[in-house]
Amino acid sequence: MPQPASTSGAPSALDLATASSDEIAEDRRAVFRRLLGYLRPLKARLAWGIFFGILAGAFNGVLLLVLKSVFTIVLPASQGEEIQTVYRPFEDLQFPALANIEFPAPELPPDKEWIFVLVVCLSIPMLLVVRSVFQFLHQYCMIWINLRVLHRLRDETFTSLMRQSLAFYNQVKLGELIQTVANQTRTTADAGSQLLTALIQNPVSILSIIFMLVVMDPLFTFGALFVLPLCILPAVLVARRVRKAGGREEKESEGLMVTLHESFSGIRLVKAHGREDYQRERFNEGSRRINQFVMRWRKAMEISTPLVEIVGSFGIAFGMVYAWWMQIKPETFLTINLGLMSIYPHVKALSRLHAQTERCRVAASKVFGYIDAAPDVPDRPGALALDRCRGEIELRDVFFSYTDKATALDGVSLRFEPGKKYALVGQSGSGKSTLLSLVLRFYDIDRGAILLDGRDIRDLAQSSLRDQIGLVSQDTFLFHDTIRSNLRYGRLDATDEEIERAARLAHAHDFILAQPQGYDTMLGDKGCTLSGGQQQRLSLARAILRDAPILFLDEATSALDSESEKAIRDALAEFSRGKTVVAIAHRLSTVLDSDEIMMLSQGRILDMAPHETLLERCPEYQQLYHLQFAE
């Protein structure tokens, strides 16, 4: 079965190098049973696809009969013989029902006989047109199914990844996630539809052709087809090599996507350190490794084609000797050989089936692993959805650690009352940001409880919990979209007037209007076309638009100049009236007017009180204050 998420965040996969044949076979069965489940809702279109595929395959046998009749008419005429009045093209066949079929020829003068020959010959392209129509309808149905399976796979994979906690994203490589959602879902869907086509059309084509050949000459056909099982042998010989090389290629592709993601996301750092050539070498090294493994499995796949042709040619050679010995009619011999040669493309396609199966299994195992990954922070069954809270937050003896070795919060107990402003201060690593992350339930606490309006937040639906909180962080993130869309992300149903009002409160309206298209200006990746202060003001406007009863400010004005900071502090004071505000600040000057300031150190609260009280009784706060206000 697809493996569950491992402790490292990414789903574990079957190790192709060490797995036994039984383990691989069981994993393959589990993967394809699950893929069949994606086809059940599409069974009507699948049935039509199978129907048209069977018709397209069956027409390969019908084509042989038409060719036999055409050769019976055309070949004698090409030798100067007169056109007969009645033709029995199948009189030498073993089945009386076919042997007695007669085709009357029209009475034409000798100089017009070419018309009859032309009409007879045109029956071949007409039959090919019909077969092509069925082939097109079959492929249309398969592509339709493929795209819907692909959409569902991507939707389920992305949805599962969106449900994961921050701990998951702290451990996985984002390039691997992009590779899985973008490429491995497509590999799974494409390989699945290709396997369906191969399993429907090729066997039907082979059986219909063999049936017609047996009707024409059973002994010749069985002798020529004696080598058919040998054509599958090359695929069996190269299967293990394809499996190993294909699995390694998938892993190397993930590494290449990681390098791409890091290079583009960290382009500022790359440029600042002059590491363009270094990143290029990392990328090219990964690309070279991928090419090596691609070459291995492609060689292993492609070598099966000439091997099949070589083995098949021996069958044709022995068949020719038999035809000479048995004095078979030229038209029959030619038809049988054309039929035998038309079998081998279908046999070659089936010989590649194992390689396609392995690629599909490897990709699908990774995709299903992410789909099945259980979130570290799940909603409880029957979790309550809040409409609007009062804003009372309480922590009761909360313990939390990111790893087993380091404690981030050590028995923290505190209470934030509705409508008041609080500040968290302390050295880096004291637990300030962790405290906000736990209230937002980005992580689950180890021990204790966090209450919102008296309810344990673990009993609340995460989406409704976070709807009660507006967050402004020093690490602003803006999407590659318009300014208007970035602001509306705070509240999706906001009107243009509400968006403009929020921008004015955040002192962003003027610089927005100065942009080329105003609110409809497209921002660069992560808002790179704006200054740090402008980005932070848009982030503030987004939080203002959200209008949540609780507001978290994590160094919200760190990128602003003094004048802008004062203006925004005044705006926030007006906007946050009646809200519970919790601010993290390294600059004490921004939080001196808080109702209470909490001094944290090494995951513990040393003291909490208004500024004047703390300054009198808390030595750590006194030290921090004097460091910042020494002048």
N, C-alpha and C positions, 0 to 999 in steps of 0.2 A: 504493500500500500504506500502511497505518498507519505513521506515522513513528516512528522510534526515539527514545529519550530524548535530549534535548539536553543541552548542558553546563550549562544553568541548572537542571537537575533535572527540570523538567516536559517532557512530550513535545511536540515541535513538531507543529503542525497545518497543514493546507493553508490558505493565505491566500485566503479566498473573494473578497476584493476584487480581487486581482491574478492569481489563477489563471486559466489558459486553459480553454476548454470541454473540450479534450482531456484536460487534467490532472484536471479535476473528474470527467469521465466515467470515466477510469481508476481514480481513487480510489473512485468509487462502485461500480464493478465489483469491486474488491478487497475493499471492506467487505462487500458482500452475498455474495460467494463465501465469505468467512469466516463470516458469520452462518449460511449454509447448513450449514456444518460443525457448528454447535451443534444443528442439527435432525436430523442423521443418527442419533444414538443414540435419538431419539424418533420414528423413522420409522413405527413401528407405529401409535402414537397419531395421528401426522400423517396417515397414510393414512385412518384413520377420520374425522378431521376433514375431509379433502378429500372423502371419500365423502358425508358428511352435508351438507357445503356444496353439493356438486353436486346432491344430491336437493332441498335447500331451494331452490336456484336454479331447477331444472327445474320445480318445482311452480308457479312463476309462469306458465309457459306452459300447464300443465294447467289452472290456474285460469281462464284465458281460455276454454277449451273449455267448462268447466262453466258459466261466466257466459253464454256464447252459448246453451247449451241452456236455461238458466233463463229468459233473456229471451224465448226463442222460446215458452215455455209461459206465462210470467207476463204479458207485455205484451198479447197478444191477450185473455187472460182479464180483464185490467183494463179492456178496452174493451167488455166485455159479451159477447164471443164465447163460444160453447160450447166446453167442453174436448173436444178431439179424442180419438178412440180410439187413434190412433197418431201419434207425433211423429217427424219427421225434421229435427232442429234444424240439421243440417249439409248439407242438400240443395243449398244455394246455393254450397257450397265447391268448390274446383277439383279435389279429390282424390276419386275415386269410392269409395275405401275408407271414407272418412268420410261421404260424401254418402248412402250407402245404410244408415247406421246408423239403426235405429228404436227408439223408446222407447214401449212400450205404456202407455196410461193405464188406471188401474183404473176399473171401472164403479161410479160413485158417484151417488147422487141429487143434484140441483142444490144442495140446501141443505148437502151435505157436500163439495162440490168444493173448498172452502177447505182441507180437510185435505190433499188432493193438492198444492195450491199451496204449503202450508206445508212439507210434506216436501221438495218440490223446492227451495225456498228455503233450507232448512236444510243442503242439500248444500254451500253456500258456506262457512258457518262450520265445518262438519266438515272440509272440505278445508283451511281456514286452520289448524285445530287440528293437522292432520297436518304441514303446512308448519312451524308453530311448533315442533313437537317436533323436526323435523330441524334447524331453526335453533338451538334450544337445545342439541342434541347437538353441533352444529358449534362453537358458541361455547364450550361446556364443554371440548371438546378443545383449542381454540385457547388458552383461558385456562390450561389445564393445561400446555400446552407453553410458554406465555409465562412462567409462574411458574418453571418449571424452567430455562429459559434465563436468566431474571433471576437465579436463585440461582447458577447457574454463573458468570455474568458477574461478579457481586459477589464470589463466592469467588475467582475468578482475579485480579480487580483487587486485592482486599484482600491476598491471598497475595503478589502481586508487590510491593505496597507494603511489606509486612512484611519482604521480603527486601532492601529497599534499605538502603544504608549511612546513617550519620548525615550524611555529606556531602550526600546527596540531600535529607534533611529540613532541612538548613541553608539550602537554596536555594529550595525550593518554598514556596508558600503553603498552609498547612494547610486553609484554607477551600476552596481549589480541590480538594484531595483529597477532602474531605467531599462537595462538590458532585458530583464524579465518581462516587464510590462509591454515594452515596445516590440521586442524581437522574438522572445521565446514563446509568447502567446501566438504570434503569427506562425512560427515554426510548427507549433502544436496543431493549429487549425489547418494549415496548408498540408502538412503531412497526413493528417486525418482524412481530408477530402481526397488527396491523391491515392491513399490506400483504398478508400471506398471505390474510386474509379477503377483502380487496378484489379480489385477483387470482383468487380461486377463485369466490366467489359472484356478484359483479357481472357478469363476462363470461358465466357460465352463464345467469344470469337474463336478460340482454339477448338472448343467442342463442335461448333457449327461447321468449321472447316474440316475437321477430322471426319465428321459424319458424312459430308459430301465426298470426301476422298475415299472413304470406305465404300460408299455406294458405287464409285467409279471403278475401283480396283482394290479389294480388301488386302490381298497378299502384298501388293506393292506398297500400300499405305502402311501396313503393320511393319514391314521391313524398314521403311524409311523412318518410321516413328520409334523404332527400337532405340535410337540414340537420344530420344527426347528426354528421358530422365537424366541422362548424362549432362544435358544442358543446365540442369539445376546445380550440378556439382560445383562449378566455379563460385556461385554465390555462397554455398556452404563453406568453401575454403577461405573466402575473404571476409566472412561475417564477423569473426572476432576482431580482426584488424580494423574493420570499419567501426565497430562498437567502441573500441578503445580510443581511436583517433577522433571520432565524433564527440565523445565525452570530453576529451582534453580540449578540443576546439571551443566547446561551450564555456569551459572554465576560463580559457584565455580571452575569450570575447568579453566576459564579465570584467576581467582585469583591464582590458582596453577601454571599456566604458568608464571605469573608475578613473583612469588617467585623463580621459576626455573631460569628465565632469569636474575633476579637481583643477585641471588646467584652465577651463573657462570660468569656473566660479572664483578661482584665486588668481585671475589674470593680473590684478593690481599688484599682488605680491610677486608674481612671476616677473612682471615688468620692473618692479622696484629693485629686485635682486639681479636682474639681467640673466634670468634662467630660461630664456626662450629655447636655446640650443639644448639645454639639459632636458626640458620637457619634451622637445622633439625627439631626442634619443630614447627617452622612456616610451614614447608613443610608438616609434619605429621598431623598438625591440619587441614590444607586445604584438605589433602587426606582423613582424617576421615569424614569431612563434605561432601565431594563428595560421599564417600561410603554410608553415611546415605541417601542421596537423590537417589543414584542409587538403594539402597535396597528398598526404598519406591516405585519407579516406576516399578522396577522389580517384587516386590511382587504383585503390582496391576496388572501387565501384566500376571504373571504366575498363579494367582489365577483364572483367567478366563478359563484356560485350564481344571482344574478339575471340575469347575462348568459346563462347556460345556459337559464334559463327563458324569457327573451325570445326567444332564437334558436329554442327549441323551440316557442314559441307560434305562430311564423310557419308552421312545418310543420303544426300542427294547423289553422290558419286555411285554408291551401291545401287541406288534406285535406277540410275541410267543404265548400268550393266544389266539389271533385271529387265528393263524395258527393251533393250536390244535382244536379250535372250527370248523373251516372250512375244516379240513382234507386236508391241502395243501400238495402236494407231497414233499418229503424230498429234492430233488434236487432244486425245486423251492424255498422252504423255505430257504435253505442254501444259494442260490444265492442272494435272496433278502436281507438277513441279512448281507452277505458280502458287498453288495452294500451300505446298510445303514451305516455300519461301515466305509466304504471308503469315505462316504460323510463328516463325522465329522472332519477329519484332515483339509479338505478345509474350513469347517465352522470355525474351530478354527483359521486358518490363517486369515480369514476375520474378526474374532472378534478382532484380534490384529491390524487391519488396522488403527483404530482410533489413537492408541498409536503411531504407526509409522508416521502417518500424523502429529501429534503434534510435534514430534521430528524433522521431516523434516521442519515444518513451523518455529520453533524457530531458527534452524540453518540457514535456508535460509533467514529469516528476517535480521539476523545480517550480513550475507554475502552480501545481496543486499543493505543493508544500507551503507556498506563501498564502494561498487561499485558505488553507486549513490552519494557519498559524493563529493560535489563540491569543487574544490581547492580554497583556500583563495587567491592564486596568480595565476590567469588564464592568458593564452595568449589571447590577443584580436583577434577577427576575422580578418583574413588577415594579421596577424603579419609578419613583414619583417624578412627575414633570411639574416644575414650578412655573407659575405665571409671573409673579413679581414678589420679591422678598423685601423684608424691611432693612436688611443689611447688617444684622448682628452676626458676628463671627466669633467662635470660641474654639480654642485649642486646649485639650485636656491631656496633659502628660504625654505629649507626642514624642515618639522616637522614630528616627529615620536615618538610613545610611544608603549611599549609592552602591557601596561594596561592603564586603564583610569586615574589611580592615579599618574603615574610616567612618565615624559617626558624624552625620551632618547636623542633626538636631538631637539633643540629649535631654529628654524630659521637659519639653517646652509647654508651659501653660500660660495662656493669656486670653484676653477678651477685647474685641473691638465692638464698641457700641454704635448703634445706627446714628448717622448724621454727624459723626465726629471725624476729625483728621488725626491720623497717627503717622509716625515716622519710625523707620527701622534704620539704625545706624550701627556702625562697627567696622572692623577691619575686613578686608577681602577674605572670603572663606569662613566668615562667622555664621553663615546660614540665612542671610537676609533673602536672597533670591530663592533659596530652597523653600523657605516658608511660604512665599507667594505661589510657587509651583505646586506645593502640596494643597493649598486652598483651591487652586484651579484644578486639582486632581490630575495633574500631568503624571504624577506618581502616586502610589498608595503607600500610606504610612506603615511602619513595622508594628508599632504598638500605640495605644492611645485612641483618641477620637478627635475629629474636627467637625464642628457643628455650624450649620447655617440656620439662623432663626430657630435654634433648638433641635434641628434635624441633622442626623449624621449624614455627611455629604455622600457616603457610600450607598445610602438609600435613595439618592437622587439620580435622575438621568443626567449623564455628563453634559449633554447638549444644553439642557435647561439650566444646569448649574452655571455653565460658562456664559449663558445669556444674561445672567445677573451681574456679570463682571466686565468692566471695560479695562483694557490693559494698554499702557503706553510704555514701551521698553526703549532702552538706549540703543538696542540693536534693531533698528527699524527695518522693515521689509516692505517693498513696494513691488507690485506686479508689473510685468511688461504690458501695460494697458494704459488707458487714458487716466488722467487725474480724476475725472468724475467717477469712473469705475473703481478706482482705488479707494476713494472716499466712501462710495456706496457699499463697499465691502463691510463697513461697520454695521450697516443696517440695509438689507437688500431692498426693502420697500420704501426707502427714503425718496422724497421728491427733490427736484432740482433746487427748490427754494430752501429746503432743510439742509441740503448739502452746502449751499452758499452761506447760510447762517453759521454752520459749524466751521467753515473755512474762515469766516470773519472773526469768530471767537478765538480761533487759533492763530490769528494774524497771518493767515496764508492767502487771503483773498487777493491782495494787491499783487503779490509775485505770481499768482496763478494767472491773473489777467495779463501780466506781462509776457506770458509764454506765447508761442506762435499761434496756437489755436485755443488759448484760454483753458477752460475746464476740459476741453476735448483734445488737449495736447497728449500725444502718446509718449509715455515715459520709457526710458531705456531699461535694460535689465537691472532689477533691484533699484530702480530710480537713479541710475548712475548719471543722468543728465542734470540732476539737481544737486545743490550743495547739501552737506550734512544737516545744517540748520533747517533748510527747506524741507528735507525729508522728514525731520522730526516734527515739524509743524503740521505736515500732512498726517503723520501718525496721530498727533494730538487731535486734529480735526476728525479723524476716523473714530477715535474714542468718544469725542463729544457727540458725534452723530449717533453712536450706539446708545447713549443716554441710559446706561445701566445704573442700578442703585448702589453698586460698589465700584470704586475706581482704584486701580493699582497703577502706581507711577514708579517705574524702575529707572531712576536717573533720567526722567523724562525731558529735562531741559539741559542735558549735558553738552549738547552740540550748539547751544544758542549763545549769542553774545549777551552782554549784561542788559542792554536796553530791551532786546527782544524777550529775554528771560523775565524781566520785571513785568512787561506787558502781558505775557502769557500767564504769569503767576496771578495777576489781577483777574484775567479772564477765567482761569481755573477756579479762583476763589468764588467767582459769581456762579460759574457752571456747576461746581461741586456742592453748592449749598443744599443741605438735606441728604447728601450722599455720604456713605462710609468711604473715606479716602485713606489708603495706606500707601505711603511713599517711601521708597528706598533712596537714600541720598548719601553721597560722600561729602558733599559740601553742606555743612550745618546751616549755612546762611539761608538755604532754601526751605528749611523745615523748622526754624525757631518758633514759628507761630502755631505749631501743631498742638493739639489738645494734650497729647502724650507722646513722648519720645521713648523708644525702647532701645536700650543698649545691649547688643549681642556680642558674644565672644565664644568661639569654639563650640557653636551649636547650643549655647545656653543664654538665657536672658539674665543679665547681671542686675539690671534695674529698669524700671519704667515709671516715668513721671513727666510733668511739664519741664521745659528747659531750665527754668530758674531752680527748681528743686533738684534736678539731676546735677546741675552745676555745683550745688552745695554738697551733695552726699555721695556722688559716684566718682571715684578716682579715675576710672578708665574714661568716663565722659569728660572729666576735667582735662585730662591729658589730650584727648582728641580736640577739644575746644581750643585749648591754648596752642596746639600745633597749627590750627587753621587761622587763629586770630592773634598770632604772636605780635603782629605789628600794632 
